């Protein structure tokens, strides 16, 4: 727009919106234009130049403000993520580590955890922390590891190598306490990468890290579990034999029958209590002046054998007591009348057993005892026939069969 005033033309330039610039509608530049003599040439005054420079500066400042706001928002988001990462809690645990001989110690277990997660640390002395119990035992050719984290249920891992078990237990601990933990340790990844890359000419310096005092971890070497002893059992056996007794009237032969009750442990022999009965008779005992008599014994014996020695061939030392009757039947006399007296003997014996076929045994036994009653047997008026000796003995050979 223009109008003529006193030989000069004052033109009002109304600055409108242009691409990329936002102009204020009230911003108007009054430009003095002086017409040239020979044409329509226009010369912009200094005022118009100043107004145009001011508009350009304000447009640049608006663009800079938008960029700055975006940068501030991005920086705040980045700082928030760093703060969230720094605020991630660190899990402190206390480890009870038990392993069999030849197994890596607790330090190898901690290295496996640290290689997978940086959010798990050892509990300091005096701090309350979650307890992780690790127990590794040798079962046959394998190592079997059991881990219990806090109040959770125990988990077991088995492998031929104890080092593999320790690494697997470290992986279980890392994933249980830190779901973002790596499933492979950084040490194994670094080992594979170092095997592919050439070795550096100069090794990097080793950083020195000062750790706070931590709770000591005790490594206990578990001894092999002892084999439980066989259970005690009762065994019953029965047998018979042939015995020869020295009773002072020659050898008296008997065929005793016996029953054993044994408290055994597995196949090993144990203490035995034996009950036996026997019957034997002597030959005819003749008095040089004419009368004669026969003597017979009916006895029951109880034997106690507490301490066996050996397994297949067993030696037993026993104490026994014998009770019964001694009967004398006279001959070559008028009106013969038999006489019966009590028989009581106590003594000791040694028995040697040879066990064969798992349920049978041959026995050889020697015994000696002292009779408590030693009464004379006389035929009237004064024919002396027999008095028990102060010591009696016997030898027995028998066969025993076990039923359980």
C-alpha positions in Angstrom: 0.0 0.0 0.0 1.3 3.6 -0.7 0.0 7.2 -0.6 1.6 10.4 -1.7 2.5 13.1 0.8 4.3 16.3 -0.1 6.3 15.0 -3.1 7.2 11.8 -1.2 5.5 8.5 -1.1 5.2 6.7 2.2 4.6 3.0 1.7 3.2 0.8 4.4 4.5 -2.7 4.1 2.2 -5.2 5.9 4.4 -8.3 6.7 2.5 -11.4 6.4 3.1 -15.1 7.3 5.8 -16.8 5.2 6.8 -20.4 5.1 8.8 -21.5 8.2 8.3 -18.1 10.0 5.6 -17.0 12.3 5.1 -13.2 12.1 3.1 -11.1 14.4 0.1 -9.5 12.6 0.8 -6.2 14.5 4.4 -5.9 13.2 4.2 -3.3 10.5 7.2 -1.6 8.9 7.0 2.0 7.6 9.4 2.4 4.9 10.3 5.6 3.3 10.8 5.1 -0.3 12.3 7.8 -2.5 11.4 7.6 -6.1 14.3 7.8 -8.5 14.3 10.2 -11.4 14.5 7.7 -14.2 12.4 4.7 -13.3 10.6 2.8 -10.5 13.7 1.9 -8.4 13.0 1.8 -4.7 15.5 2.2 -2.0 14.7 0.7 1.4 15.4 2.9 4.3 17.4 1.9 7.4 14.3 1.5 9.4 13.0 -1.3 7.1 16.3 -3.1 7.3 16.2 -3.0 11.1 12.7 -4.3 11.3 13.5 -7.3 9.0 16.5 -8.2 11.1 14.4 -8.1 14.2 11.8 -10.5 12.6 14.5 -13.0 11.5 16.1 -13.1 15.1 12.7 -13.8 16.7 12.0 -16.7 14.3 15.4 -18.3 15.1 14.8 -18.0 18.9 11.5 -19.8 18.5 13.1 -22.7 16.7 15.9 -22.9 19.3 13.4 -23.0 22.2 11.6 -26.0 20.6 14.8 -28.0 20.2 15.8 -27.1 23.8 12.5 -28.4 25.2 12.9 -31.7 23.4 16.5 -32.1 24.7 15.4 -31.4 28.3 12.6 -34.0 28.1 15.0 -36.6 26.6 17.6 -35.9 29.3 15.0 -36.3 32.1 13.9 -39.7 30.7 17.6 -40.9 30.5 18.3 -39.8 34.0 15.1 -41.5 35.2 16.3 -44.8 33.7 19.7 -44.5 35.4 18.1 -43.7 38.7 15.8 -46.8 38.3 18.7 -49.0 37.6 20.7 -47.6 40.5 17.7 -48.2 42.8 17.5 -51.9 41.9 17.9 -53.7 45.2 20.9 -56.0 45.8 20.0 -59.4 47.3 22.4 -60.3 50.2 22.6 -64.0 51.1 24.4 -66.2 53.6 25.6 -69.5 52.2 26.1 -72.8 54.1 28.3 -74.9 51.8 28.9 -78.6 52.4 30.7 -80.8 49.8 32.4 -84.2 49.6 36.2 -84.5 49.2 37.5 -83.5 45.7 34.7 -81.0 45.1 35.3 -77.3 44.4 34.9 -75.1 47.5 32.4 -72.2 48.2 34.6 -69.7 46.3 33.9 -71.5 43.0 30.1 -71.4 43.8 30.3 -67.6 44.5 32.3 -67.1 41.2 29.5 -68.8 39.3 26.9 -66.5 40.8 28.9 -63.3 40.2 29.5 -64.3 36.6 25.7 -64.3 36.0 24.4 -61.5 38.1 25.7 -58.4 39.8 22.7 -58.0 42.1 23.6 -60.8 44.5 26.2 -60.3 47.2 27.5 -61.9 50.4 25.8 -60.8 53.6 28.0 -58.7 55.9 28.7 -59.8 59.5 25.7 -59.1 61.7 23.2 -58.4 58.8 20.0 -60.4 58.5 20.0 -62.2 55.2 18.4 -65.1 53.4 20.2 -68.4 54.0 21.1 -70.6 51.1 22.0 -74.2 52.0 24.2 -76.2 49.6 24.9 -79.9 50.2 26.9 -82.1 47.7 27.4 -85.8 48.3 28.9 -88.6 46.3 26.3 -91.2 45.3 27.9 -94.0 43.3 29.8 -92.5 40.3 27.9 -89.2 40.4 27.9 -86.1 42.5 24.4 -85.2 43.8 23.9 -81.6 44.9 20.9 -80.3 46.9 20.1 -76.6 47.3 17.5 -74.9 49.5 17.0 -71.1 49.2 15.3 -69.7 52.3 12.1 -71.5 53.1 11.7 -72.8 49.6 11.6 -76.5 48.6 15.0 -78.1 48.0 16.2 -78.9 44.5 18.6 -81.5 43.4 21.2 -81.7 40.6 23.3 -84.8 39.6 26.3 -85.0 37.3 29.5 -87.1 36.9 31.6 -84.0 37.7 31.3 -82.1 41.0 32.4 -78.9 39.2 29.3 -79.2 36.9 27.1 -79.6 39.9 28.6 -76.5 41.6 28.1 -74.5 38.4 24.5 -75.7 38.0 23.7 -74.8 41.7 25.1 -71.3 41.1 22.9 -70.9 38.0 19.8 -72.0 40.1 20.7 -69.4 42.8 21.2 -66.6 40.3 17.9 -67.2 38.5 16.0 -67.6 41.7 17.2 -64.3 43.2 17.6 -62.3 40.0 15.2 -63.2 37.1 17.4 -61.0 34.7 20.5 -63.1 35.4 22.4 -64.6 32.5 22.0 -68.3 31.9 25.7 -68.6 30.9 28.5 -67.3 33.0 30.6 -64.5 31.6 33.7 -66.4 32.4 32.8 -69.2 29.9 31.8 -66.6 27.3 35.1 -64.7 27.8 37.0 -68.0 27.5 35.4 -68.8 24.2 36.0 -65.2 22.9 39.6 -65.3 24.0 40.2 -68.6 22.2 39.0 -66.9 18.9 40.8 -63.6 19.3 44.6 -63.2 19.3 46.2 -62.6 22.7 47.0 -58.9 23.4 50.6 -57.8 23.4 50.3 -56.3 26.9 47.8 -57.6 29.5 45.6 -54.9 31.0 46.3 -53.9 34.6 44.4 -55.8 37.2 42.1 -53.4 39.2 42.4 -53.6 43.0 39.0 -53.7 44.7 38.6 -53.3 48.4 35.5 -55.2 49.6 33.6 -54.5 52.9 33.9 -57.1 55.6 31.7 -60.1 54.8 30.4 -63.0 56.7 32.8 -65.9 56.7 31.7 -68.9 54.6 32.6 -72.2 56.2 33.4 -75.1 53.9 32.7 -78.4 55.5 34.0 -81.5 53.9 31.4 -84.2 54.3 32.6 -87.6 55.2 31.2 -90.5 53.2 27.9 -91.7 54.7 28.5 -94.9 56.7 26.7 -98.0 55.5 23.9 -98.8 58.0 24.5 -102.0 59.9 22.2 -105.0 59.1 19.1 -105.2 61.2 19.0 -107.6 64.2 17.0 -110.8 63.7 16.1 -113.9 65.6 17.2 -117.2 64.3 16.1 -120.7 65.5 18.0 -123.9 64.9 17.7 -127.5 65.9 20.2 -130.3 66.0 21.3 -133.7 67.4 24.6 -135.4 68.1 26.5 -138.1 69.8 28.3 -137.4 73.1 30.6 -139.4 75.3 30.7 -138.7 79.0 33.3 -139.5 81.6 31.2 -140.3 84.7 33.6 -142.5 86.6 32.0 -145.7 85.4 33.6 -145.7 81.9 32.2 -143.8 78.9 28.5 -143.1 78.9 27.1 -142.5 75.4 24.2 -140.1 74.9 22.3 -138.7 71.9 21.4 -135.2 72.9 18.8 -133.1 71.1 19.3 -129.3 71.1 17.3 -126.1 70.1 19.1 -122.8 69.6 17.7 -119.3 69.7 20.2 -116.8 68.2 20.1 -113.0 68.1 22.0 -112.5 64.8 22.8 -109.3 62.8 22.4 -110.2 59.1 24.6 -113.2 58.2 27.0 -112.6 61.1 26.7 -114.9 64.1 25.3 -113.6 67.4 24.7 -114.6 71.0 23.0 -118.0 71.4 20.9 -119.6 74.1 20.6 -123.4 73.8 18.3 -125.9 75.4 19.1 -129.6 75.2 18.0 -132.9 76.6 19.8 -136.2 76.8 19.7 -139.8 78.0 22.6 -142.1 78.6 23.4 -145.4 80.4 26.5 -147.1 81.6 27.5 -150.6 81.3 27.1 -153.1 84.1 29.3 -152.1 87.1 30.3 -155.2 89.0 31.5 -155.3 92.6 34.4 -157.9 92.9 32.5 -159.8 95.7 29.3 -160.3 93.6 26.7 -157.5 93.4 26.4 -155.3 90.2 24.4 -152.4 89.0 23.6 -150.2 85.9 23.5 -146.4 86.1 21.5 -144.1 83.8 21.2 -140.4 83.5 18.3 -138.3 82.2 19.3 -134.6 82.0 18.2 -131.2 80.7 20.8 -128.6 79.9 20.8 -124.8 79.4 23.7 -123.1 77.7 24.5 -119.4 77.3 27.1 -118.4 74.6 27.3 -114.6 74.5 30.5 -113.8 72.5 31.0 -115.6 69.1 34.3 -115.2 67.3 34.5 -115.6 63.5 32.0 -115.8 60.7 32.2 -119.1 58.7 34.2 -120.9 61.4 32.8 -119.7 64.7 34.3 -120.3 68.2 32.0 -120.0 71.1 32.7 -120.0 74.8 29.6 -121.0 76.9 28.5 -121.5 80.5 26.0 -124.3 81.2 23.9 -125.8 83.9 22.5 -129.3 83.9 19.8 -130.9 86.0 18.2 -134.3 86.0 18.3 -137.7 87.7 20.8 -140.5 88.3 19.2 -143.9 88.5 20.9 -147.1 89.8 19.4 -150.5 89.0 21.1 -153.4 90.9 21.7 -156.9 89.6 22.8 -160.3 91.1 21.0 -159.5 94.4 17.9 -160.8 96.1 14.9 -158.5 95.9 16.6 -155.8 93.7 15.3 -152.3 94.2 16.2 -149.3 91.9 17.4 -146.1 93.5 17.1 -142.6 91.9 19.1 -139.5 93.1 19.1 -135.9 91.8 21.8 -134.8 89.3 23.0 -131.2 89.2 26.1 -130.0 87.4 27.5 -126.6 86.4 30.4 -126.0 84.1 32.0 -124.4 81.0 32.4 -125.6 77.4 34.0 -124.6 74.1 32.2 -125.2 70.8 33.6 -124.9 67.3 31.1 -124.4 64.5 31.7 -124.7 60.8 28.9 -123.1 58.9 28.1 -124.4 55.4 25.2 -124.2 52.9 24.0 -121.0 54.6 21.7 -122.9 57.0 23.8 -125.8 58.4 26.6 -126.2 60.7 28.8 -129.0 62.1 29.8 -128.7 65.8 32.6 -130.1 67.9 32.2 -129.5 71.6 34.2 -130.1 74.8 32.7 -129.5 78.2 33.7 -129.9 81.9 31.6 -129.5 85.0 31.3 -130.3 88.7 28.4 -132.2 90.3 26.8 -130.5 93.2 25.6 -133.9 94.8 27.9 -136.8 95.2 26.1 -139.6 97.1 27.3 -143.2 97.4 25.5 -146.2 95.9 25.9 -149.2 98.2 24.3 -152.7 98.2 23.6 -154.0 101.7 25.3 -154.7 103.8 28.6 -153.1 102.6 29.0 -153.6 98.8 30.2 -150.2 97.4 29.3 -149.7 93.7 29.5 -146.0 92.6 30.1 -142.4 93.7 30.0 -139.4 91.1 33.5 -138.0 90.5 34.3 -134.4 91.5 34.7 -133.4 87.8 32.8 -134.8 84.9 33.5 -134.2 81.2 32.1 -134.8 77.8 32.8 -134.6 74.1 30.1 -134.1 71.5 29.8 -134.1 67.7 26.6 -132.7 66.3 24.8 -131.3 63.2 22.7 -128.1 63.4 20.1 -126.8 60.9 18.8 -123.3 61.0 15.2 -122.4 60.1 15.2 -118.6 60.0 
